[in-house]
Amino acid sequence: MGVIAVESAEIRLGDTLHFRGHTTDFFQRVERMELDHQPVEHIGSGQQVAIQVSQRVREGDLVYRVSR
C-alpha cells in the first residue's frame, strides 16, 4: 500500500493513476484503497488515502489521475 495526499479533484475505484518520480514511472488502475484502515470507494481533495500498488512508490513521487 502507498499513502498519497489528494490535493485536487477526487479518486474513485476504477480510476487509472500515473505514479511518477525520480525512479518511479508506472500506470495502475485503482482496485483497492483505504481511509483509516477501512475500505472506501472514493476520496476527495484534502485527504490522505492508502492505495494498493503493484510496484514500489517513494516519498516525493507525484500521482496523476489519467482516466476514470
N, C-alpha and C positions, 0 to 999 in steps of 0.2 A: 504494500500500500504506500502511496505517496500522498503527502498532505500539500494541498495548494490553497492559496488565498485567492478568492474570487474578487477581482477589483471592479469589473463591469460586466453587465449582462447577466446571464444565468447559464447553468449547466444542467442538462437533463440526461437521464439514462438514454442511450442510443446515440447521443452526440459523438462526433469524431473530434478528437483533440490532437493537436500537434505539440509535442514536447520538444523544446529546442534549448540547447545550451552549448557550452564550450566543447563537450564531448558527447552530448546527447542530441539525437535527431531522429524521432520516430513518430508515427501516427498510430492512434489507438482509439477504438470505439469504447465508450463508457458502458461497461457491463455491470459494475458494482461500485457504489460509493456510500460512505457512512459519515454521519454527523453525531458526535458524542457516542460513538460505538453502536449507533442504531442505523439500520439501512434507510436511505432516503432515495426518492425518485428524481428530485430536482433541488437545486440550491441557488440562492440569489446572491447578488453582489454584497460585499462586506462581510462574508462568512468564510470560514475555512472548512474544507471537506477532505476526507481521505478517499482516494480513488485507487481501485485495484489496477496496477500497471504490470505489464509483462516484461519490462526492462527497467534497469536502474535509472532513477532520477536523482538529481543532486540539488542541494540548496542553491538558489540563484537561477535555476533553469526557468525559462518562460514557457507558458502554456497558452495556446491559442485554440479557440473553438473554430473548426473549419466547416462543419456541416451539422445539420440536425437530422 
